[in-house]
């Protein structure tokens, strides 16, 4: 399966590594470490040298309970970083829920939009429709998602949400080959729910899209 992301095509028959670059003061593992643009760019380049094919740049923390930021503040944090990494020839993904930020990042050369809110905003769907970028679909609301995550069947409910969100993107004119789905390990799920989801990851794979699985440094690993 080929995942089309702007000028980049990824063959998903082998694993593709994405490096996570949080340009925030409050992310889990590296909050505050890369707020300086030069430090952020240097770390992005280091991740590519270590084997990352994509660098995912985020200016708003998605840890549970994180405080939302405005689109302007988010762009102020990441704009220079995105531009520099693109200039270095790196495939840049922008992790944002804001259509305004996505548009500015795409204009700066980003190739992927990674939206934890699942492209529910029509403006976000329109932003990605007009270009050939890759789209990563997830479900999450950082401020409240860990308050009391309840599922009758976590695997079926996450699968069906991703299926419907991806279908909405296709209905909006985004080619299927541009869509990737992320079941969100640890996002809006207890460790037990996340482990159940990971044990049944084939149910997500059977949707027929590339699957992104961000499991590094997640609490459920320690619980397991």
Secondary structure, DSSP 8 states (H G I E B T S, - for coil): -EEEETTEEEETTS---EEEEE-SSS-TTTTTTT-SHHHHHHHHHHHHHTT-SEEEEESS--STT-----HHHHHHHHHHHHHHHHHTT-EEEEE-S-HHHHHHHHHTT--EEEETTTT-SHHHHHHHHTS--EEEE----TTTTTS----SSHHHHHHHHHHHHHHHHHHTT--GGGEEEE--TTSSS-HHHHHHHHHTHHHHHTTSSEEE---TT-HHHHH-
